[in-house]
């Protein structure tokens, strides 16, 4: 009975086994196509990840861990063989020490993967210190800084997106492997699945860190951007306020110039020019101080620094400072104006000309045809630049000071001792009065005006004639008032008329350097006429 039951049981087992084998054989045939499709999908995913930078970085991380594990084993063996005796073990220990150095160098090359599967890319770049917007030029730097922050933010966000894409592909690959495992289970497939799960685990950790950091990093950048933009807005407002103040100063200056131009007459052009110069300088100086004290955090530091540096600056830039003080002296005293005719004498050099411009450091003078150019320089028309500090050290004569437009000019004519010098003086005075009458009257008016401001001992501008005895005759010196800007024209006219008048008078003879020779009356041979050959020669003294 028992044997009969055993036979039935064995028959049932064999029948079930045969049935399962048949079913398995049928599934393999059905799923062959799916298995091929799964493998193609896995191959496509692996192909897309083959050149991915994050997979390459992860492979470097795996390499680092592998080398690190090898190094631990080598160090353990080196420590074990270090105390063993014998040449064989010494050589073995030496080789292990060399391997340790090699492995340590390899780890140093990829040391950035010590703490991260993707290296130092897991952390964003360090945010640089925000610039302080304290002047208009810093606004450009601030905008550049904001643009740089935005670039860094977008770059790190891009890393987060790329890592998520890689993680999605890895998870997709794992799902395919799970599907493949159902229909085709193998040891190799199991190892691949295990390695993939480890890789997914690492990338999940990395993505979690990067996603969290991306949010914090983005908020930090937004905060800094808002702070910098607030500084930019404040600087824009302050710059606009400063420019408005400067604009008001320039508008006031422009208004003053219009008023001066309206109420000053044509003859006051020189005064208008000087006043405009002072206004321009004052506005520029005020604007500089406004800008200076607006953009200096602590003005006391500047004052202290200038106090210590003033001595050195004064020595190094002595001429500049003296010229600036000279300009101030010229402008405040009114000693020289634009358009004045001046004469500058320095180291024996004389220059006479009209003032073209008075700048902060120099006076521009255009040389004209004058008695100085006629008798001394023999050339004219040049433009000289006279440093303002010359007014403290050298002689500068102004021919047209305080509205004076005339100067004394003199003509010297020599007549012989036998000439009628009284008549010659009367003729010279009459001619001088005739031609200088207009300038004489003008000089009277100007001197009368000057008398209200200055003490004048002599106010007689009438022509004057003087007579003096000179070695070669009597000199008739005629003095008269003439135009400060055109002395030679009147001088030439008066000179020629006096000369013509003297020629018509018989008892007036023009004198010039002469020598009288006395000759004896008796005849003499030619040899006796030679110097030193006879007592009565032509050139012998009597």
C-alpha positions as semicolon CSV with decimal commas, in nm:
position;residue;x (nm);y (nm);z (nm)
1;X;0,000;0,000;0,000
2;X;0,280;0,233;0,094
3;X;0,466;0,149;-0,224
4;X;0,158;0,223;-0,424
5;X;0,124;0,568;-0,259
6;X;0,493;0,647;-0,323
7;X;0,455;0,568;-0,688
8;X;0,155;0,799;-0,714
9;X;0,348;1,082;-0,537
10;X;0,650;1,044;-0,766
11;X;0,424;1,048;-1,068
12;X;0,262;1,374;-0,954
13;X;0,603;1,536;-0,887
14;X;0,736;1,436;-1,226
15;X;0,418;1,560;-1,388
16;X;0,451;1,906;-1,217
17;X;0,817;1,930;-1,307
18;X;0,747;1,855;-1,669
19;X;0,463;2,107;-1,671
20;X;0,688;2,385;-1,525
21;X;0,962;2,307;-1,773
22;X;0,719;2,336;-2,059
23;X;0,586;2,670;-1,925
24;X;0,938;2,808;-1,879
25;X;1,032;2,705;-2,225
26;X;0,727;2,884;-2,362
27;X;0,806;3,214;-2,162
28;X;1,159;3,228;-2,294
29;X;1,036;3,217;-2,646
30;X;0,776;3,489;-2,581
31;X;1,013;3,726;-2,399
32;X;1,314;3,691;-2,626
33;X;1,211;3,999;-2,816
34;X;1,158;4,198;-2,494
35;X;1,499;4,095;-2,363
36;X;1,660;4,226;-2,681
37;X;1,464;4,551;-2,649
38;X;1,571;4,592;-2,284
39;X;1,935;4,544;-2,373
40;X;1,910;4,795;-2,657
41;X;1,755;5,049;-2,420
42;X;2,030;4,988;-2,164
43;X;2,291;5,028;-2,436
44;X;2,135;5,357;-2,551
45;X;2,138;5,494;-2,196
46;X;2,498;5,389;-2,142
47;X;2,594;5,544;-2,476
48;X;2,433;5,877;-2,380
49;X;2,614;5,874;-2,044
50;X;2,949;5,767;-2,185
51;X;3,073;6,124;-2,252
52;X;2,876;6,290;-1,974
53;X;3,101;6,512;-1,760
54;X;2,928;6,412;-1,437
55;X;2,969;6,040;-1,505
56;X;3,335;6,101;-1,582
57;X;3,371;6,291;-1,256
58;X;3,194;6,006;-1,074
59;X;3,436;5,760;-1,233
60;X;3,721;5,974;-1,100
61;X;3,558;5,950;-0,759
62;X;3,545;5,570;-0,788
63;X;3,908;5,572;-0,895
64;X;3,996;5,779;-0,590
65;X;3,817;5,531;-0,362
66;X;3,984;5,238;-0,533
67;X;4,331;5,391;-0,499
68;X;4,252;5,481;-0,139
69;X;4,160;5,119;-0,060
70;X;4,472;4,993;-0,236
71;X;4,680;5,239;-0,035
72;X;4,536;5,107;0,291
73;X;4,629;4,752;0,196
74;X;4,979;4,854;0,087
75;X;5,037;5,049;0,408
76;X;4,919;4,751;0,610
77;X;5,159;4,518;0,427
78;X;5,444;4,771;0,453
79;X;5,391;4,796;0,826
80;X;5,390;4,415;0,851
81;X;5,710;4,363;0,652
82;X;5,897;4,662;0,801
83;X;6,025;4,462;1,102
84;X;6,098;4,137;0,916
85;X;6,463;4,051;0,875
86;X;6,633;3,938;0,562
87;X;6,723;4,096;0,230
88;X;6,411;3,960;0,067
89;X;6,179;4,134;0,313
90;X;6,383;4,454;0,310
91;X;6,347;4,466;-0,067
92;X;5,978;4,391;-0,031
93;X;5,940;4,673;0,225
94;X;6,130;4,914;-0,002
95;X;5,903;4,835;-0,296
96;X;5,594;4,882;-0,082
97;X;5,718;5,224;0,035
98;X;5,767;5,328;-0,327
99;X;5,416;5,212;-0,408
100;X;5,285;5,417;-0,115
101;X;5,449;5,731;-0,259
102;X;5,309;5,659;-0,604
103;X;4,958;5,604;-0,472
104;X;4,974;5,916;-0,258
105;X;5,080;6,119;-0,564
106;X;4,791;5,970;-0,760
107;X;4,549;6,065;-0,482
108;X;4,693;6,418;-0,475
109;X;4,617;6,461;-0,845
110;X;4,247;6,385;-0,789
111;X;4,223;6,512;-0,432
112;X;3,910;6,715;-0,510
113;X;3,714;6,386;-0,509
114;X;3,805;6,308;-0,149
115;X;3,471;6,429;-0,010
116;X;3,244;6,452;-0,314
117;X;3,144;6,217;-0,600
118;X;3,159;6,514;-0,841
119;X;3,458;6,693;-0,690
120;X;3,462;7,061;-0,605
121;X;3,169;7,129;-0,840
122;X;2,937;7,032;-0,557
123;X;2,999;7,377;-0,406
124;X;2,933;7,707;-0,584
125;X;3,208;7,963;-0,627
126;X;3,284;8,182;-0,329
127;X;3,091;8,509;-0,355
128;X;3,332;8,800;-0,380
129;X;3,291;9,098;-0,152
130;X;3,040;9,344;-0,289
131;X;3,190;9,675;-0,406
132;X;3,107;9,991;-0,214
133;X;2,929;10,235;-0,442
134;X;3,072;10,565;-0,322
135;X;3,117;10,748;-0,654
136;X;2,967;10,746;-1,005
137;X;3,251;10,536;-1,146
138;X;3,176;10,263;-0,890
139;X;2,827;10,228;-1,042
140;X;2,981;10,062;-1,349
141;X;3,176;9,825;-1,125
142;X;2,858;9,747;-0,928
143;X;2,660;9,658;-1,240
144;X;2,946;9,436;-1,354
145;X;2,944;9,268;-1,012
146;X;2,567;9,203;-1,035
147;X;2,607;9,053;-1,382
148;X;2,885;8,829;-1,249
149;X;2,661;8,710;-0,964
150;X;2,381;8,628;-1,208
151;X;2,622;8,429;-1,424
152;X;2,740;8,227;-1,123
153;X;2,380;8,168;-1,015
154;X;2,280;8,042;-1,361
155;X;2,592;7,826;-1,384
156;X;2,515;7,649;-1,055
157;X;2,149;7,610;-1,150
158;X;2,264;7,448;-1,474
159;X;2,473;7,200;-1,270
160;X;2,162;7,110;-1,068
161;X;1,957;7,053;-1,385
162;X;2,227;6,838;-1,547
163;X;2,268;6,624;-1,234
164;X;1,892;6,564;-1,218
165;X;1,894;6,456;-1,582
166;X;2,177;6,209;-1,512
167;X;1,992;6,074;-1,208
168;X;1,676;6,023;-1,414
169;X;1,872;5,822;-1,673
170;X;2,032;5,609;-1,402
171;X;1,694;5,537;-1,241
172;X;1,552;5,453;-1,583
173;X;1,843;5,219;-1,640
174;X;1,775;5,051;-1,305
175;X;1,408;4,999;-1,390
176;X;1,504;4,834;-1,717
177;X;1,748;4,607;-1,535
178;X;1,472;4,511;-1,292
179;X;1,246;4,422;-1,583
180;X;1,527;4,225;-1,743
181;X;1,593;4,037;-1,420
182;X;1,242;3,900;-1,422
183;X;1,287;3,725;-1,754
184;X;1,663;3,671;-1,748
185;X;1,838;3,630;-1,420
186;X;2,218;3,599;-1,415
187;X;2,512;3,665;-1,187
188;X;2,654;3,932;-1,421
189;X;2,320;4,108;-1,429
190;X;2,309;4,100;-1,051
191;X;2,654;4,267;-1,025
192;X;2,560;4,537;-1,274
193;X;2,241;4,606;-1,085
194;X;2,428;4,628;-0,755
195;X;2,687;4,872;-0,899
196;X;2,410;5,081;-1,055
197;X;2,222;5,099;-0,725
198;X;2,539;5,223;-0,552
199;X;2,585;5,484;-0,824
200;X;2,223;5,595;-0,793
201;X;2,262;5,622;-0,418
202;X;2,564;5,851;-0,457
203;X;2,391;6,067;-0,718
204;X;2,078;6,095;-0,504
205;X;2,296;6,231;-0,224
206;X;2,473;6,471;-0,462
207;X;2,148;6,594;-0,619
208;X;1,999;6,649;-0,276
209;X;2,302;6,855;-0,166
210;X;2,318;7,054;-0,491
211;X;1,943;7,125;-0,492
212;X;1,954;7,253;-0,134
213;X;2,269;7,456;-0,201
214;X;2,119;7,597;-0,521
215;X;1,823;7,737;-0,331
216;X;2,038;7,888;-0,056
217;X;2,294;8,021;-0,306
218;X;2,023;8,179;-0,520
219;X;1,864;8,354;-0,222
220;X;2,203;8,480;-0,106
221;X;2,275;8,624;-0,450
222;X;1,931;8,789;-0,461
223;X;1,997;8,949;-0,123
224;X;2,338;9,082;-0,228
225;X;2,195;9,205;-0,559
226;X;1,922;9,400;-0,379
227;X;2,177;9,556;-0,143
228;X;2,405;9,660;-0,431
229;X;2,112;9,798;-0,632
230;X;2,007;10,002;-0,329
231;X;2,358;10,151;-0,312
232;X;2,343;10,224;-0,685
233;X;2,011;10,408;-0,647
234;X;2,148;10,610;-0,356
235;X;2,458;10,702;-0,557
236;X;2,244;10,799;-0,858
237;X;2,042;11,033;-0,637
238;X;2,353;11,181;-0,475
239;X;2,524;11,228;-0,812
240;X;2,213;11,396;-0,953
241;X;2,200;11,626;-0,651
242;X;2,567;11,722;-0,689
243;X;2,529;11,781;-1,062
244;X;2,222;11,993;-0,997
245;X;2,415;12,206;-0,747
246;X;2,699;12,250;-0,996
247;X;2,446;12,332;-1,269
248;X;2,296;12,600;-1,044
249;X;2,644;12,752;-0,995
250;X;2,704;12,757;-1,370
251;X;2,359;12,904;-1,431
252;X;2,429;13,182;-1,179
253;X;2,765;13,245;-1,348
254;X;2,598;13,259;-1,689
255;X;2,340;13,505;-1,556
256;X;2,612;13,726;-1,408
257;X;2,795;13,726;-1,741
258;X;2,479;13,836;-1,923
259;X;2,422;14,117;-1,672
260;X;2,784;14,231;-1,703
261;X;2,767;14,220;-2,083
262;X;2,445;14,421;-2,080
263;X;2,553;14,701;-1,847
264;X;2,918;14,740;-1,941
265;X;2,987;14,966;-2,238
266;X;3,202;14,882;-2,537
267;X;3,504;15,053;-2,388
268;X;3,486;14,824;-2,086
269;X;3,555;14,508;-2,288
270;X;3,879;14,449;-2,100
271;X;3,704;14,480;-1,767
272;X;3,431;14,242;-1,889
273;X;3,695;13,988;-1,989
274;X;3,863;14,008;-1,649
275;X;3,537;13,975;-1,459
276;X;3,437;13,675;-1,674
277;X;3,771;13,514;-1,599
278;X;3,720;13,560;-1,226
279;X;3,366;13,420;-1,248
280;X;3,483;13,116;-1,445
281;X;3,766;13,047;-1,204
282;X;3,539;13,087;-0,902
283;X;3,274;12,852;-1,042
284;X;3,530;12,587;-1,132
285;X;3,698;12,617;-0,792
286;X;3,365;12,588;-0,608
287;X;3,266;12,289;-0,824
288;X;3,596;12,116;-0,747
289;X;3,546;12,168;-0,375
290;X;3,187;12,042;-0,397
291;X;3,302;11,725;-0,575
292;X;3,600;11,686;-0,344
293;X;3,408;11,707;-0,018
294;X;3,116;11,506;-0,157
295;X;3,329;11,200;-0,230
296;X;3,573;11,212;0,060
297;X;3,446;11,011;0,354
298;X;3,644;11,204;0,614
299;X;3,750;11,551;0,508
300;X;3,962;11,594;0,822
301;X;4,200;11,326;0,692
302;X;4,246;11,526;0,372
303;X;4,310;11,847;0,565
304;X;4,562;11,669;0,789
305;X;4,737;11,513;0,491
306;X;4,756;11,842;0,303
307;X;4,888;12,008;0,618
308;X;5,179;11,765;0,639
309;X;5,237;11,760;0,265
310;X;5,207;12,135;0,209
311;X;5,573;12,204;0,288
312;X;5,698;11,949;0,037
313;X;5,442;12,053;-0,220
314;X;5,529;12,420;-0,176
315;X;5,898;12,347;-0,240
316;X;5,843;12,111;-0,532
317;X;5,581;12,332;-0,700
318;X;5,708;12,669;-0,583
319;X;5,684;12,837;-0,923
320;X;5,332;12,704;-0,978
321;X;5,212;12,831;-0,643
322;X;5,384;13,165;-0,694
323;X;5,219;13,195;-1,036
324;X;4,881;13,120;-0,881
325;X;4,939;13,384;-0,613
326;X;5,057;13,619;-0,888
327;X;4,734;13,557;-1,077
328;X;4,536;13,638;-0,763
329;X;4,741;13,955;-0,712
330;X;4,687;14,061;-1,073
331;X;4,314;13,998;-1,060
332;X;4,254;14,163;-0,725
333;X;4,482;14,464;-0,778
334;X;4,387;14,533;-1,139
335;X;4,750;14,609;-1,222
336;X;4,724;14,433;-1,559
337;X;4,420;14,370;-1,776
338;X;4,369;14,194;-2,106
339;X;4,442;14,443;-2,384
340;X;4,692;14,647;-2,180
341;X;5,025;14,732;-2,336
342;X;5,304;14,623;-2,103
343;X;5,681;14,605;-2,103
344;X;5,859;14,315;-1,934
345;X;6,229;14,331;-1,854
346;X;6,423;14,025;-1,740
347;X;6,795;13,948;-1,763
348;X;6,852;14,228;-2,014
349;X;6,570;14,113;-2,244
350;X;6,292;14,364;-2,310
351;X;5,950;14,277;-2,451
352;X;5,675;14,529;-2,532
353;X;5,336;14,405;-2,644
354;X;4,965;14,372;-2,580
355;X;4,820;14,130;-2,323
356;X;4,620;13,858;-2,499
357;X;4,523;13,647;-2,200
358;X;4,584;13,614;-1,826
359;X;4,555;13,250;-1,721
360;X;4,616;13,090;-1,385
361;X;4,988;13,046;-1,451
362;X;5,095;13,285;-1,726
363;X;5,033;13,608;-1,914
364;X;5,023;13,581;-2,294
365;X;5,173;13,889;-2,463
366;X;5,181;13,959;-2,838
367;X;5,478;14,169;-2,938
368;X;5,409;14,478;-3,152
369;X;5,617;14,721;-3,357
370;X;5,748;14,967;-3,097
371;X;6,055;15,176;-3,029
372;X;6,193;14,879;-2,836
373;X;6,163;14,645;-3,135
374;X;6,314;14,918;-3,355
375;X;6,614;14,997;-3,137
376;X;6,673;14,671;-2,949
377;X;6,510;14,354;-3,077
378;X;6,488;14,423;-3,451
379;X;6,208;14,169;-3,478
380;X;5,851;14,161;-3,355
381;X;5,515;13,984;-3,382
382;X;5,610;13,702;-3,145
383;X;5,388;13,580;-2,861
384;X;5,557;13,567;-2,523
385;X;5,434;13,373;-2,222
386;X;5,520;13,555;-1,901
387;X;5,484;13,350;-1,577
388;X;5,261;13,530;-1,329
389;X;5,526;13,504;-1,057
390;X;5,737;13,761;-1,249
391;X;5,527;14,039;-1,098
392;X;5,701;13,967;-0,765
393;X;6,058;13,949;-0,898
394;X;6,090;14,146;-1,223
395;X;5,999;14,481;-1,371
396;X;5,666;14,490;-1,555
397;X;5,560;14,832;-1,683
398;X;5,201;14,902;-1,786
399;X;5,159;15,169;-2,054
400;X;4,779;15,173;-2,022
401;X;4,720;15,138;-1,649
402;X;4,385;15,254;-1,512
403;X;4,238;15,370;-1,846
404;X;4,546;15,568;-1,944
405;X;4,584;15,561;-2,321
406;X;4,877;15,797;-2,364
407;X;5,247;15,800;-2,274
408;X;5,527;16,052;-2,296
409;X;5,751;16,012;-2,600
410;X;6,057;16,218;-2,685
411;X;6,258;16,316;-2,994
412;X;6,620;16,434;-2,975
413;X;6,761;16,649;-3,259
414;X;7,118;16,779;-3,257
415;X;7,207;17,125;-3,391
416;X;7,546;17,292;-3,412
417;X;7,676;17,523;-3,145
418;X;7,650;17,813;-3,391
419;X;7,277;17,751;-3,453
420;X;6,995;17,961;-3,305
421;X;6,890;17,717;-3,034
422;X;6,605;17,937;-2,907
423;X;6,437;17,940;-3,245
424;X;6,498;17,568;-3,280
425;X;6,327;17,504;-2,945
426;X;6,027;17,718;-3,040
427;X;5,985;17,538;-3,373
428;X;6,006;17,195;-3,208
429;X;5,751;17,290;-2,943
430;X;5,509;17,438;-3,196
431;X;5,519;17,125;-3,413
432;X;5,482;16,895;-3,111
433;X;5,180;17,093;-2,984
434;X;5,024;17,082;-3,329
435;X;5,035;16,705;-3,373
436;X;4,994;16,597;-3,009
437;X;4,702;16,825;-2,924
438;X;4,439;16,547;-2,921
439;X;4,648;16,319;-2,704
440;X;4,727;16,609;-2,471
441;X;4,358;16,673;-2,408
442;X;4,293;16,301;-2,358
443;X;4,578;16,282;-2,108
444;X;4,433;16,578;-1,913
445;X;4,100;16,399;-1,872
446;X;4,260;16,073;-1,767
447;X;4,492;16,241;-1,518
448;X;4,206;16,438;-1,371
449;X;4,022;16,110;-1,317
450;X;4,326;15,945;-1,161
451;X;4,365;16,237;-0,921
452;X;4,057;16,116;-0,732
453;X;4,236;15,791;-0,645
454;X;4,606;15,879;-0,644
455;X;4,834;16,164;-0,535
456;X;4,967;16,330;-0,851
457;X;5,232;16,600;-0,813
458;X;5,256;16,685;-1,182
459;X;4,947;16,687;-1,404
460;X;5,068;16,903;-1,693
461;X;5,058;16,692;-2,013
462;X;5,150;16,982;-2,245
463;X;5,446;16,923;-2,481
464;X;5,784;17,016;-2,336
465;X;6,110;17,107;-2,507
466;X;6,453;17,100;-2,341
467;X;6,796;17,205;-2,463
468;X;7,123;17,043;-2,355
469;X;7,486;17,078;-2,446
470;X;7,638;16,759;-2,584
471;X;7,989;16,685;-2,720
472;X;7,885;16,729;-3,083
473;X;7,639;17,014;-3,047
474;X;7,318;17,124;-2,879
475;X;7,043;16,864;-2,839
476;X;6,683;16,979;-2,871
477;X;6,469;16,726;-2,676
478;X;6,095;16,751;-2,753
479;X;5,849;16,556;-2,534
480;X;5,478;16,510;-2,605
481;X;5,180;16,285;-2,532
482;X;5,118;16,005;-2,783
483;X;4,902;15,698;-2,828
484;X;5,030;15,414;-2,609
485;X;4,961;15,164;-2,888
486;X;5,108;15,366;-3,179
487;X;5,408;15,570;-3,069
488;X;5,616;15,530;-3,384
489;X;5,360;15,684;-3,621
490;X;5,346;16,020;-3,439
491;X;5,718;16,009;-3,367
492;X;5,794;15,969;-3,737
493;X;5,559;16,251;-3,838
494;X;5,692;16,503;-3,582
495;X;6,055;16,411;-3,653
496;X;6,028;16,467;-4,026
497;X;5,836;16,795;-3,988
498;X;6,097;16,933;-3,744
499;X;6,373;16,828;-3,983
500;X;6,202;17,002;-4,275
501;X;6,147;17,317;-4,066
502;X;6,513;17,331;-3,958
503;X;6,632;17,298;-4,316
504;X;6,439;17,611;-4,414
505;X;6,607;17,821;-4,142
506;X;6,952;17,951;-4,233
507;X;7,080;17,994;-3,880
508;X;6,990;17,640;-3,773
509;X;7,222;17,362;-3,880
510;X;7,174;16,994;-3,806
511;X;7,475;16,860;-3,615
512;X;7,636;16,518;-3,634
513;X;7,973;16,386;-3,510
514;X;8,246;16,599;-3,687
515;X;8,621;16,667;-3,653
516;X;8,807;16,987;-3,756
517;X;9,150;16,957;-3,926
518;X;9,390;17,255;-3,949
519;X;9,618;17,262;-4,258
520;X;9,929;17,490;-4,291
521;X;9,956;17,736;-4,584
522;X;10,311;17,654;-4,711
523;X;10,381;17,396;-4,975
524;X;10,527;17,059;-4,880
525;X;10,656;16,758;-5,066
526;X;10,456;16,443;-5,066
527;X;10,705;16,270;-4,839
528;X;10,674;16,550;-4,588
529;X;10,301;16,498;-4,570
530;X;10,340;16,152;-4,425
531;X;10,268;16,124;-4,053
532;X;10,574;16,182;-3,840
533;X;10,803;16,301;-4,126
534;X;10,773;16,675;-4,080
535;X;10,686;16,934;-3,822
536;X;10,415;17,089;-4,039
537;X;10,247;16,783;-4,186
538;X;9,877;16,762;-4,243
539;X;9,818;16,548;-3,939
540;X;10,082;16,699;-3,710
541;X;9,973;16,893;-3,406
542;X;10,029;17,269;-3,410
